[in-house]
Amino acid sequence: MQPRNMSMSGVVDLAAVKAAGEAKQKAEQARAEAARTGAPAGGARLVFDVDEAGFQQDVLQRSTEVPVVIDFWAEWCEPCKQLGPLLERLATEYAGKFVLAKIDVDANQMLFQQFGVQGIPAVFAVVAGQPIPLFQGAAPEAQIRQVLDQLVQAAEQQFGIVGAPVDASAEEEQPAEQPKPAGPYDALLEAAGTALDAGDLGGAIQAYKNVLSDDPANPEAKLGLAQAELLRRVQDLDPQAVRKEAADAPADVAAQIRAADLDLVGGHVEDAFGRLVDTVRRTAGEDREAARVRLLELFEVIGAEDPRVAAARTALARVLF
């Protein structure tokens, strides 16, 4: 049996969780300000030119954090001159829910060929490292909005990818923030963290839920609750029995999910993620959905900024697309 006073020590740093939560709040504030003023958060970071040398970092790596829409264009292309400004305006309006990478096909023939572009303008997306064709030609704005809404929704629901990080330069352009007093939930969050470390899972869960009942988007409470609920799921499991069951019955989705929970609590993050990605690959229907949802829940436990989460999202995209 797992000891009842087990903790997430060595798996998740609660201080890092709090810092990630604060960073997420700043990103959301920056996106809201961008929507209000029409100025892109992070300057030109919402719309940028990409060449072959920068494609790996600017598109593939970034697509694990935010959907990247690619506009293939050329100076001589008249429809491109209509579509390009529209996409740039929408990138600003969506305020970080996606970013726009512009690729000049004349200067980047290799990328043009790799994507199998038949004509321009052509618009693709990359999510978790996987390319997705969106549309070709200068489509009407209403149709483009519908496609972008579907892209943003799929990125969030399938992979937990919810938006762009804030560029450091954005903070330099904003007025300096005044120091804020301790928030109304600081005491509850501190008590919840203490209870979590002490193994009082019921107390930790209730404290996090109390915060979320008033502030449903509170990132520290959401991540803390995910940790506490994970620990409660595994506290009465027999590790040897669970692992034997998972090894003997690879098609048993519930057994694989239980083993993944134990993997994560034991600090074997890549093993947990890999087990569930493989389960998604082998299954369909409700079984596949159960494994995918649990994988997203484990992403929450580790935190979106962890590179292991980004790698697992890319692996998940490969088996879903």
N, C-alpha and C positions, 0 to 999 in steps of 0.2 A: 504494500500500500504506500501511496505517496504521503509524506509527513504533512500534517495540516498546517504547519507554520512555514511552508515553502513560500518563496518570494520570487520576484522577477529580477533579483540581483544578478548581474552578469548578462542579462538578456536585454533589458531596457533601463536606461538611466532616466529616472523621473525628472531630473533637472533638464536633461536634453528634451524630454517630452514637453516640459513647460516652455523651453526656448522655441521648440518647433511650433507650439501652439501660438506663441506670441508672434512668430514670423508669419504664420498663416493669417492671423488677425490683421497684421500690417498689410499683407498682400490683398486681403479683402477690402480694406480701407482704401488702398491705392486704386483697386479696380473701380470702387464706387466713385472715387474722385475723378478717375478718368472718364467714367460715364457721365458725370455731372458737367465737366469742363470741356470734354471732347479732346483732351490732350492725352496721348498714350502714356500709361504708367511705365516708367523706366525709359522715357524718351523714345528712341527709335527701336526699342527692343520688341515692340509688338509687330513691327514691319521691318524687314531687313533683307538685304541682298545676300545670296548664297552662291558660292562657287564650289568647284569639285574639291578643293583643298579643305574647305570648312564644312563640307556636308556632314561628315561623321559627327562632329561636335555640335554644330548649329541645328541640325535637323534630327539625326538619329538619336543622339543622346538626349536632346531636349524633349523629344517626343515621349520620353518616359515620365515627364512632368506635366506636359501640356500638349494638346493636339496641335500639330504643325500642318497648316494648310500651305500647299506649294502652288504658286502661280508660274507656269511656264509661259514665257512671253518673248517677244523680239521687237526691236525698234521699228522694223518695217511692217509690223502686223497692226492694221487699223483696228480690228476688234479688240486687240489687247489694250489699246489706248482707252477703250471704253470700260473694259472689265477691270483693269488694274486699279484705277482710282476708286471704283466701287468696292472692291475687296479691301483696299486700305481703309476706307471709311468704315466698313463693317468690322474690321479688326479693332479699330478704335472704339466703336460702339459696343462691341462684345467685351471690351475692357479686360482682356487677359484670359477669357475662356478658350481662346485659341490664339496662335500667333501666325503671322503670314510671312513665308519665305518666298522671295522673288528670284527666279532663275532665268537668266538670259540664255536662251537656247543656242544662240550663235557663239557665245563664249564658253558654253558648257555642253558640248556635243555628247560627251560620255554619259552625263546624267540624263540627257534627252533620250538616248538610246536605251539606257538601263530601265527607265520607266516605261518604255514601249510607247512613247507619245506618237500618235498618228498625225496630229495637227495641232496648231495653236490658235487661240489660247486654250490651254488645257490645265485643269485644276485637279490636283491630287491632295490627299492627306497622308500623314504618317502618324500612327498612334502606337506607342510602345514598340517602335522600331519597324512596324509593319506598314507597307504602302497600301493605300485605299484609293481607287479612282473615284472622283466625285462627279465631274462633268466636263464637257468639252464645248468650247464656243462661248459667246457672250450671252449667257442665259439671263432671263429676267430676274430682277432683284428679289421678287417674292419667292421664286424657285430657289435662288441661292440661299436665302434666309432659311428656307425649309431644310435644305441639305445641311447647312451649318448647325441648325438646331439638332438635327438627327445625329450629326457627328459628335457634338458636345455631350448629348445624352448618352450615346453609346460609350464614349470614352469614360464617363463617370460610372455608368452602371456596370460595364463589363470589366473595367480595370481600376476603378477608383481614381482616375486621373481627372482632377477638377479644375486646374487652371495654372497660370504661369506664376513662377516666383517673381518677387519684386527685384528689379535691378538696383544695386546699391546707389547708382546715380540718381535714382528717383528720390531718395531721401535727401540728397543734397539740394534738389530743386524745390522741395516742399519746405514751408516754414517750419522752424524748429518746434518740436512738440514740447509743451510744458510738462514738467514732472507730474505724474498722476498719483493721487493718494492710493493707498491699498484698496483693492477692489472689494466689493461686497462678498465675494466668494472665497477670498484668500484663506480665511480660517477654516472653512469647510473643506477646501482642497487640501490644505495642510493636514487636517485631521484624517481625510480619506487616504492620503499617501502614507501617513503613519500607521493607520489600520491595515493597509495593504502590506506594508513591510512586516507588520507583526503577525500576519496570518489571519486577521479578523476580516475575512472576505465579505461576510454579510454586512458588517459595519461600513466597509469601504464601498461596497456596491450601493448601499442606501445613501451614503454621503454624496457619491457622484451623481446618483439619480436626483437627489435633492437640488443639486446645482443645475442639472439639465432640465428639471421641471420649470425653472425660471429662465434659464438661458440655454435653449436647446442646441445652439451652435458652439457652446464653450469647448474649445479644442482640447484643453487639458482634461476636462471632465470626461469627454468622449473617449480619449485614449486611455485614461485611467480606468474607466468602466470596462473597456475591452480587455485590459490586463486582468482585472479582478474576475471578470466572468470566465476568462480562460482558466485561471487558477481554480475556480470553483468547479469547472467541468472536469478537471483532471485530478482533483484532490482525493477522490475515492477510487481511482483506477488502479489496477494492478499492472505495473509497467510490463512485467514479463508476459503476462497473459495477453495484454493488448498487442504487444509486438509479435507474439507468436500467431495470434489471430490474423493480424495484418499480413504476415508472411505466408500463412497457409491459405489465405483467401484474398488474393489480390483484387478480385472482382467485387469484394464486399466494400461498398463505398463508406458505410458507417464505420467499419473497422479502420479504413485508411484515414478517415477524418480524426478518429480518436488517436491514432498513432501520430498524426501530424501535430495535434495539440501537445502530445507528450514530447515530440521532437523539439517544438518551439520552447516549451518550458525548460527543457534540458539544455538549451543554448544551441541546438542544432538547427539554426534558422534555414540554411540552404536545404537541408534534408526535408524539413517540414514543407517548404515551398515546392521543392521538386516532387515530393510525394503527391501533393494535391494537383500540381500541373499535370503529372502523368495520369492521375485519376480522371481529370477532365478530358484528357486526350483519349482515354479508353472507353469513356461512357457517353451516354446520350440522355436526353430528356430530363426527368426530375433528378436522377442520380448526378448527371453532369452539373446541373444547377446547384445542387447541394454542395458539391465539392468546390465549385467556383465561388459561391457565397462565403464558404468558410475560409477560402484563400484570401478573399478581400478583408474578412474580419481579422485574419492574422496580419495582413498588411497594416491594419490600424494599430495593432499591438506594437509593431516594430517602428512604425513611423514612415511617412512618405519620403523623407529625405535620405533614408538609408539606401545605399547602393544595391543592397541585396533585394530590396523591394523593386527597384527599377529593373533589375535583371529578371526577376520573376514575372513582372508585368510583360516584359518582352517575350518571355517564354510562353506565357499564357496567350498572348496575341498570336503566336505562331500556331498553337493548337486550335484556336477558335476560328481563325480566318482560313 
